[in-house]
Amino acid sequence: SPLHALVTALLFALTGHTVLAYKVTALCTYLLTTFIVWQLFRLHPRVQLLALVLVALPPGVLLWVFGGLETPLLMLVVTAASAIVYRQATSATSQNNAILTAIFVLAGLAFLLRFDSILFFIPLMAAGMMKAKSIRSVSVAITMGAVLPVAWLIFAYQYYGDVLPTSFYEKTPQLTATVLEKNLLYTLSYLLYSGIVVALLLPAMTYAPFDAVSKAYGRSVRDTWCLWVGLSLVLIYGLTMATSHMMFSFRHFVPYTPAAAIVALAIFVRASELQPRRYLFTVAVTAMVIAQVYQHQVTMSGSLNGLAPTGEFRNWGVRKYN
């Protein structure tokens, strides 16, 4: 991860420390990421509460905030781009050149943090170009976003003789039935235990009538279709490598957890005009908090993969791993 390396080098130059300085930086990115999602739903206090549960509490998120590597930096970049897309999709204002450029620049930064992030950003950039007012604005956005990635690829090829990172060869995607089955089970487990699946289903359980709720789902998906597509591409790619070495606690998808939370919470916003069953929402959120606390206990003492039935380090908790 070239950008992560540059960030840590800068932190050392400024502070004389690497690990401690980066942990402080990662904590700040985590708090800022949580604030972005929380602020995005400021008109809906109940939704804000669920946002905190989905973004701030999952043990995989907290583990990788302090676990080093590029994960918290990528999480902030992805969340910022997702927030821009959501705000743009749900506001009456038209897209301007600054918004389009911002999406492309964030895509370039994400690429320098983790190359496979391009899968998430392709539909976001495509959606931005579809709304662009001129070819010139698209050209400017592409140029601004591509400068740093192209510069790095040229340097990497000249210096290393290869543009792909070492991790690609250590964690080369595999398409065997065994690998796909294992990664599918691991992925579904994470999406369930992190609360994403529950949050996606919760509007159907807490609002009535069902026909109106289904329309809220449809409108929400139309609003944020590019986020849905981007997240789907990330998950599909994860089926080939989600349980590779050093991918425990679902590091592959942790940076995209806030983005997944945004698309889930957007459904609540669309359904907010309907009659809610508030007690069901309270019960569900309480159960999710209890489940997350229990998972933290499991992660600390039992398994770095939490409650997932498969994955790396099934019998190693954080204490033993450290």
N, C-alpha and C positions, 0 to 999 in steps of 0.2 A: 504494500500500500504506500505509494510514493508520497501522498499528501500527509499521511500519518507520520511517516518518517521525518518530513520537513517540519511538521508541527512539533514533534518531540525534540528535534534539533534546536528549534527556535526557543522552546521552553528551557532547554539546558543552557542556551546562551544567555537567557534573561535571568534565570534563577540559580543556575549551578546544580539543579536537580533534574532528573528525568522522570522516575516513577512517581514521586510525590507530586511534582508539578503537573504531570499528566492526569493523575487521579483527581486533583482539584479542578482541572480543566474539564474532565469527564463529568464530574459532579455538576459543574455549572451548565454543561450542555444538557444534562438530564433534567435539571430544574427548568431550563429555558424551554426544552421540548415539551415538558408537562404544562408549562404556562401557556405555550402557543395553543395547544389543544383545548385547555381549560378556557382560555380567552375566546376561542373560536365559537364557543357555545354560551357566551356570557348572558344571552337573553333567555336561557333555559337552565335554571339552577339545578333541577333534578338531573338533567343530562350532564351537567358539569360534574356532579357527584360520580356518575358512572364513568365519566372520562378519567377521573383520578384513579378509579379502580382498574381500568383497562390499561392505562399508560404508566402509572407510577408504581403499582403493586406487583406485577408479575415477577417472580423470582429470576426468570431468565434475563429480564431487562436489568434488574439491579445487579445481578452477578456480572454481566458484561459491561455495565457502567464502570465497575471497579476492576474488571478483569484484564484491562489493557487492550491493546489492538485498536482497530479503527472503528469498532462498532458504535460507540456513543456519538462520534463525529458524524458518521453516516446517518444515524438516526435523526440527528438535528437537521441535516440537509434535506433528507427525505420528508420530514415533518413540515419544514418550511415550504417546500414545493407543494405538498399536499394541501396545506392551509391556503396558499395562494390560489390553487385550482378550485378549492371548495368555495372560497370567498367570491371568486370570479363567477362561478357557476350559479351561485345563489343570490347574487346582487343584480341590480337593474343596470349597472354601469357596463359599458362595453370595454373590451380588452384594449389596452393601449400598448405602445411599443415597449415601455418599461417593464410591463408584466411579462410579455413574451421573452424579452431579453433575460429577465430574472430567472425564468424557468430553464432557459438554455444554459445560463451560467451555473445554476445549481446542478444541472445535469452534468456539466463538465467537472465540477468539484466532486460530485458523487462518483464519477468514473475514476477519478484519481484516488478515491478512497477504496473502492472495490469495483473492479471492472464489470462484474455481472449486474451492477446496478443499472446498466444501460437498458436492461429488460424492463425495469419499472418506468424509466423515463421516456422510452420510445413513444408510448401512447400519450403521455403528457405533452411531449413536444409536438406530436402530430395534431393533437387537439388545439394547441396554441397556434400552429400554422394554419389550421382550418379557419380560425377566427381572425387571422391577421388582415390588416387593412391594405397592405401593399407587399409586393415582392421585396422591396427595399427593406422593410422592417424585418422580414424573415431572414434576409441576407445578413443584416446587422446582428440579429440574435444568434444565428448559426456561427458567425465569425467570432463573436464574443465568447460563446460557449465552447468553441473548438480550440481556441488559442492554447490554453494550458494542456489539454489532453494531447493535442498534436505535438506540441513541444516535448512533452514527456515521451511519447512514442518514438520520436526521432532520436532523442537522447538514449532511450533504452536500447534501441536497435544498434546504435553506434557503439555504446559502451558494453552492453551485455550480449549483443548479437541475437536478441530475441525481444519481442514486444510483450509477450505474455509473462505474467508473474510466476514465480516458483510454485505458488499455491495451486495454479492450474494443473501442473504436472503431478503434484502431490495429491490433489483431490480431483483428478480428471473425472468428469461426469461419466456415469455408467448406466447402461440401459438394460441390464439383465433383469429377468423377472424377480429374482431374489432381492436385488438392490431396490427395485421400484416398490416392491411390496413392503419392505422394511421401512423405507423412507415415507411411504404413504401412511403407514400406521403411526409413525413418529410425528408426521405433520398434522394428521387429524387429532392426535393426542394433544399436541401443543395448542392448536386452535381451540380445542375444547377446554383444557385446563387453564389457559390464559384468560378465558372469558369471552373471546371473540365470537365463538359460535353461540353462546348464550345471549350475548348482546344483539346478535343478528336476529335471533328468534324472539327476543323479549317483546318487541312492539306488537307482534301478533298475539301475544298472551296478555298484554296489559292494556290494549285499546280495542274498542268495539265501535261499530260493527266490522266484521271481517272483510267485507267487500271494500269498505272505505280504507281499511288498513292495507289491503293488497294494492290499492291505487297509490298509497303513500310509498310503499316499497318500489313500485314502478317509477314514480316521479323521482325518487331519491337516486335510483340506479341511473336514470337518464341524466340527472344533474351531474353525477360524478362517474360517468361511464369510463373515463380514461383511468381513474384510480382503480376501479374494479378490474380493468384489463391489465393494468400494470401489476397489481397484486397477484392476479391469476398467473401471469407469466413468471413472476418470482417463485410462486409455489410450484408451478410445473417444473421449472428448472431445479428446484429443491428436491424433487423426486429422484433426481440423479445423483445428489451429493449431500443431502441434509444430515446424514450421519457419518460424514467423513471425520477424520481426525481433527480435533480442536473445534468441532462444531457442536459440542455438547451444550445443553441449555438452549438449544435451537438458535445458535448464533446466526445462522443463515437468515432467519426471519425477524430477529429482534429489531433491527433497524426499521422494519416496516410495520411493526406493531402499532405505533401511533397512527399511521396512515390507515391501517385496518380499522382502528378504533373510530377514526373520522367517518369512514363510509358507514359503519354500523350506527354511530350516533346521528348521522344525517337522516336516517330513517325515523328516529324519534322526533326530530324537528319537523319533518313532513307530516307526521301523525299527531302533532301536538294540538291540532284543532279538534281532535276526536275526544270522546269520553274515555278517560283513563280509569283503570282499576288500580288505584294507588297502592293498595296493600300488597298486590302481587309484585309491583316494582320494588317496594321496600324489602319484601321477603327475598326476592331474587338478588338484589344488591348485597344484602346481609349475608346470604349464602355464598356469594362470590368472594366477599372479603374473608370469610372464614376459610374457604377453600384456598385462597392465596396464602393466608397465614400458615395453614397446614403444609402447603407446598414449600414454603420457606424452611420449615422445620425439616422436611424430607431432604431438601437440597443441601442444607447445612450438614446433616448427619448421615444421610443414606445414599442419595444418588444425585449426581450433577444434572441429570435429565429430569429431575422432579418426579412426577407421577407417570411419565411416559413409560410404556412397557418395553421399549426398545431404545437403542442408542448407545453411544460411547459412555464408559464409566457408570455402569448401572449399580455398582457396589461401592462407589467412591463418592463421598460427600465433600463439601467445601473444606471441612476441617482436615480430612485425610489428604485431600488433593494438595492443600497448602503445605 
